[in-house]
Amino acid sequence: MTPDSVDPRRVPYCVLPGGRIPRIGMGTFGSDLYGPEEVSAAVAGALRFGYRLFDCASVYGNEDRIGQVFDEAFSAGVVKREEIFVISKVWNDMHGRGDVLLSLARSLKDLRLDYVDAYLVHWPFPNYHAPGCDGDARNPDSVPFSADSYLEVWRQMEKIRDMGLARYIGMSNMTVSKMKAVLPHCRIMPALVEMELHPSFQQTGLFRYCVERNIQPIGYSPLGSPNRPGRDRSPGDVVDTELPEVEAAARAHGIHPALVCLKWAVQRGQIPIPFSVHEKNYRANLCAIIEDPLTDAEMLAIAKADKNCRLIKGQVFLWEGAGGWEDLWD
């Protein structure tokens, strides 16, 4: 701990079966703008400042550098392993029989950990795209969602949980209909589901479905992903920090509208995982959720500001014959 850091004990937590998870974390996807060195440096700074949740993934291409940061932090006494919550994910090209365990083994080696706190299925189908590809790129091997195929992956996830290599297992980029198709057949229920969540895209149906089943929602792109890649930008996309309801709350609290988005997320019950390589930003993000909460009236106003504006459409995963990106989301 440094004199100007945040005591992690001040950060609120969500309860999980047999454990807990911080109510805010740091994402590590650089949105095609930042390399592994910049992302890992931000993780190192965030650790020192008081962050204890880090959302990683093999496809981000930086787990080896982040693992070095973790190892150095443990050795220097900055933090103990059991004090941080690390998430990783299996990428789409590792859905085959036995591949999930191989994927996790690689992540554990890169992250220099004996286990991850949570391991997620990154996308609910095996569709692969080349890194940094254009938004119009299509892989001829892509296929629609199959509950049977997904459950084959989930059986591997359950084995990982049984082996103690992940304290929790979870899902990502799901829909209510997909979850209804697979949950009745899960021996081990997901503890977490990661989904796009921000004021202009609140996914109320999926959010409630998860909460009602004691599945903790984690929200990516909590600020509306202002630095998302060009392939994920479309005419008509809403800018969350320019929503009148968000701007009004920002003026009332004397803060940047981005911080309102984070306050709203935490108070609503999801776990936001904003990403920034800028120290002043990730410091402000953490401080925002432990002080000066939004009022009930402000929360209600933002709840009514939902525009159903999905920003991360996933169109690069479409299969032959698909009508458009909406087909990915039922």
C-alpha atoms as one frame of an Amber mdcrd trajectory, in Angstrom:
protein
   0.000   0.000   0.000   1.195   3.494  -0.849   0.109   6.623   1.081  -2.256
   7.708  -1.709  -3.704   4.279  -2.485  -7.184   3.022  -1.631  -7.480   0.490
   1.152  -8.986  -2.575  -0.612 -11.124  -3.142   2.479 -13.074  -0.015   1.525
 -14.062  -1.520  -1.813 -17.454  -3.279  -1.611 -17.704  -6.966  -2.487 -20.346
  -9.267  -3.934 -20.924 -12.615  -2.282 -20.296 -15.780  -4.295 -20.818 -19.378
  -3.115 -17.999 -19.894  -0.642 -16.284 -16.620  -1.458 -16.592 -13.058  -2.677
 -15.546 -10.793  -5.536 -14.832  -7.028  -5.624 -17.622  -4.889  -7.049 -15.241
  -3.266  -9.545 -12.292  -4.601 -11.485  -9.864  -3.679 -14.225 -10.326  -5.008
 -17.726  -7.213  -5.933 -19.700  -8.444  -5.837 -23.307  -6.525  -3.041 -24.980
  -9.153  -2.445 -27.679  -6.466  -2.879 -30.343  -4.889   0.404 -29.182  -2.471
  -0.661 -26.460   0.206  -3.337 -26.411   0.995  -5.840 -23.666   3.601  -3.563
 -22.068   1.137  -0.700 -21.631  -1.638  -2.955 -20.341   0.620  -4.777 -17.865
   2.011  -1.466 -16.608  -1.548  -0.337 -15.922  -2.221  -3.585 -14.042   0.878
  -3.008 -11.927  -0.227   0.508 -11.083  -3.766  -0.602 -10.354  -2.524  -3.308
  -7.979  -0.529  -0.750  -6.023  -3.490   1.625  -5.930  -5.918  -0.932  -4.513
  -7.535  -2.921  -7.332  -8.013  -6.584  -6.539 -10.057  -7.862  -9.511  -8.533
  -8.320 -12.961 -10.431  -9.559 -16.008  -8.081 -11.354 -18.401  -8.395 -13.623
 -21.451  -6.051 -15.675 -23.572  -7.106 -13.893 -26.760  -6.027 -10.505 -25.390
  -2.431 -11.542 -26.005  -1.016 -10.084 -22.795  -1.468 -12.702 -20.063   2.262
 -13.488 -20.011   3.136  -9.859 -19.239   0.350  -9.600 -16.662   1.637 -12.795
 -15.064   5.021 -11.177 -14.658   3.336  -8.252 -12.889   1.495 -10.616 -10.542
   4.673 -12.541  -9.763   6.619  -9.374  -8.982   3.776  -8.040  -6.818   3.651
 -11.272  -4.800   7.422 -11.300  -4.350   7.524  -7.645  -3.289   4.723  -8.096
  -0.791   2.409  -5.671  -2.598  -0.379  -8.243  -2.422  -0.896 -11.908  -1.590
  -2.260 -14.341  -4.162  -5.398 -14.996  -2.132  -6.154 -11.274  -2.004  -6.740
 -10.894  -5.752  -9.486 -12.264  -7.981  -8.266 -13.229 -11.458 -10.601 -14.097
 -14.338  -9.515 -15.706 -17.586 -11.432 -17.130 -20.544 -11.230 -19.899 -23.127
 -11.221 -18.550 -26.672 -13.448 -19.829 -29.459 -10.797 -21.896 -31.227 -10.273
 -24.053 -28.108 -13.745 -25.555 -27.742 -12.722 -29.038 -28.905 -12.593 -32.088
 -26.683  -9.723 -31.633 -24.247  -8.836 -28.196 -25.609 -10.406 -26.228 -22.756
  -7.995 -27.747 -20.243  -5.085 -27.056 -22.588  -6.217 -23.455 -22.931  -6.411
 -23.007 -19.182  -3.013 -24.650 -18.724  -1.509 -22.066 -21.074  -3.232 -19.206
 -19.241  -2.037 -20.504 -15.863   1.512 -20.727 -17.164   1.344 -17.223 -18.630
  -0.312 -15.732 -15.549   2.133 -17.619 -13.278  -0.724 -18.901 -11.150  -1.693
 -22.316  -9.806  -5.375 -21.543 -10.306  -7.654 -18.807 -11.574 -10.501 -17.512
  -9.493 -12.899 -17.761 -12.404 -12.702 -19.284 -15.877 -15.301 -18.279 -18.464
 -16.418 -19.499 -21.885 -15.618 -16.346 -23.846 -18.237 -16.745 -26.608 -20.961
 -19.393 -26.904 -19.763 -20.826 -30.219 -16.436 -21.976 -31.716 -16.367 -19.296
 -34.400 -12.909 -17.858 -34.918 -11.661 -14.702 -36.560  -8.144 -13.535 -37.250
  -6.800 -10.991 -34.727  -7.487  -7.431 -35.808  -9.600  -8.486 -38.787 -12.001
  -6.157 -40.558 -15.590  -6.057 -39.364 -16.758  -7.585 -42.654 -14.453 -10.600
 -42.321 -16.195 -13.989 -42.250 -14.815 -17.439 -41.476 -16.413 -20.154 -43.656
 -16.189 -22.597 -40.729 -18.403 -20.478 -38.460 -21.599 -22.112 -37.197 -24.746
 -21.058 -35.307 -25.113 -21.673 -31.586 -25.672 -25.305 -30.626 -26.743 -26.214
 -27.100 -25.245 -29.690 -27.481 -21.884 -28.315 -28.595 -21.893 -25.741 -25.820
 -22.603 -28.399 -23.225 -19.594 -30.388 -24.446 -17.494 -27.326 -23.633 -19.264
 -26.888 -20.301 -18.464 -30.479 -19.295 -14.799 -29.558 -19.669 -15.380 -26.441
 -17.599 -16.969 -28.546 -14.865 -13.941 -30.836 -14.881 -11.680 -27.817 -14.437
 -13.764 -26.795 -11.437 -13.573 -30.326 -10.028  -9.789 -30.279 -10.388  -9.495
 -27.053  -8.407  -7.921 -25.182 -11.322 -10.707 -22.589 -11.168 -12.614 -21.625
  -8.053 -15.608 -20.660 -10.188 -16.699 -21.203 -13.769 -18.867 -18.915 -15.804
 -20.213 -17.819 -19.146 -19.959 -14.744 -21.341 -21.852 -13.145 -24.218 -24.940
 -15.253 -23.594 -28.639 -14.563 -24.106 -31.651 -15.661 -22.075 -32.680 -18.237
 -24.675 -29.184 -19.725 -24.809 -29.020 -19.949 -21.033 -32.455 -21.556 -20.892
 -31.200 -24.169 -23.338 -28.112 -25.139 -21.329 -28.665 -24.394 -17.625 -31.019
 -27.319 -16.991 -28.226 -29.651 -18.127 -25.383 -28.093 -16.117 -24.053 -30.166
 -13.227 -22.250 -27.072 -11.913 -24.064 -23.804 -12.408 -22.178 -20.736 -13.612
 -21.281 -18.388 -10.781 -20.679 -15.440 -13.131 -21.907 -14.262 -16.511 -20.049
 -11.504 -18.329 -22.090  -9.329 -20.659 -22.078  -5.886 -22.254 -23.683  -3.485
 -19.775 -23.813   0.315 -19.747 -26.575   2.933 -19.321 -27.629   2.860 -22.983
 -27.585  -0.973 -23.060 -28.880  -2.359 -19.784 -29.952  -5.872 -20.918 -32.677
  -5.862 -18.284 -34.053  -9.287 -19.219 -30.697 -11.084 -19.125 -29.595  -9.163
 -16.043 -32.719 -10.144 -14.103 -32.542 -13.736 -15.344 -29.047 -14.063 -13.897
 -29.763 -12.278 -10.618 -32.851 -14.397  -9.983 -30.630 -17.485 -10.252 -27.852
 -16.124  -8.018 -25.532 -15.707 -11.010 -23.409 -12.566 -10.665 -23.437 -10.270
 -13.736 -20.132  -8.712 -14.783 -20.460  -5.767 -17.139 -17.916  -5.088 -19.855
 -17.802  -1.802 -21.782 -19.278  -0.053 -18.707 -18.418   3.391 -20.083 -19.841
   2.662 -23.512 -16.432   1.525 -24.840 -15.305   4.891 -26.277 -12.039   3.318
 -27.508 -13.560   0.224 -29.122 -12.118  -0.883 -32.486 -13.505   0.579 -35.669
 -15.123  -2.736 -36.611 -17.399  -2.303 -33.581 -18.598   1.175 -34.527 -21.882
   1.743 -36.326 -23.914   4.804 -37.333 -26.408   5.607 -34.612 -24.341   4.240
 -31.723 -25.198   6.051 -28.500 -22.468   7.791 -26.488 -23.274   6.942 -22.877
 -21.386   9.856 -21.369 -23.569  12.220 -23.438 -26.897  10.831 -22.232 -28.803
  13.745 -20.612 -29.547  11.663 -17.521 -25.874  10.780 -17.072 -24.744  14.350
 -17.700 -27.261  15.676 -15.168 -25.953  13.345 -12.468 -22.375  14.284 -13.348
 -23.158  17.985 -12.873 -24.895  17.301  -9.573 -21.899  15.388  -8.212 -19.207
  17.489  -9.869 -17.614  14.520 -11.640 -16.969  13.234 -15.156 -19.968  11.438
 -16.731 -17.857   8.270 -17.051 -17.759   8.025 -13.269 -21.536   8.253 -13.147
 -21.672   5.179 -15.389 -19.534   3.278 -12.880 -21.529   4.423  -9.858 -24.724
   3.360 -11.629 -23.270  -0.056 -12.479 -22.127  -0.842  -8.948 -25.310   0.429
  -7.311 -27.414  -1.557  -9.781 -25.642  -4.757  -8.809 -23.312  -5.593 -11.687
 -19.510  -5.590 -11.547 -18.005  -3.108 -14.023 -14.550  -3.833 -15.446 -13.376
  -0.562 -17.025  -9.991  -0.433 -18.705  -7.548   2.448 -18.872  -3.792   2.733
 -19.168  -3.964   6.231 -17.702  -3.254   6.362 -13.980  -5.540   9.310 -13.282
  -8.436   7.444 -14.893  -8.125   4.097 -13.153  -7.572   5.879  -9.854 -10.714
   7.971 -10.367 -12.678   4.865 -11.373 -11.915   3.057  -8.128 -12.508   6.101
  -5.933 -15.847   6.815  -7.620 -17.521   3.682  -6.316 -16.589   4.140  -2.664
 -17.859   7.677  -2.185 -20.835   9.962  -2.948 -23.378   7.441  -4.337 -26.062
   8.364  -6.853 -29.477   9.196  -5.440 -32.494   6.967  -5.944 -33.898   9.564
  -8.336 -30.704   9.572 -10.402 -30.661   5.767 -10.521 -34.268   5.741 -11.702
 -33.604   8.384 -14.361 -30.663   6.390 -15.763 -32.723   3.184 -15.679 -35.203
   4.925 -17.975 -32.413   6.066 -20.315 -31.867   2.586 -21.794 -31.621   2.773
 -25.592 -31.030  -0.945 -26.283 -27.831   0.107 -28.043 -25.503  -2.876 -28.320
 -22.007  -1.688 -29.207 -20.055  -4.967 -29.379 -22.102  -6.702 -32.054 -19.784
  -9.633 -32.802 -20.508  -9.628 -36.523 -17.126 -11.223 -37.288 -18.540 -14.456
 -35.817 -21.424 -14.734 -38.298 -21.892 -17.918 -40.309 -22.927 -18.472 -43.906
 -26.611 -17.720 -44.331 -26.879 -15.473 -41.261 -29.023 -12.426 -41.803 -26.988
 -10.007 -39.708 -25.304  -9.510 -36.352 -28.679  -9.705 -34.637 -28.701 -13.445
 -35.390 -25.853 -13.901 -32.904 -28.113 -12.611 -30.157 -31.280 -14.574 -31.020
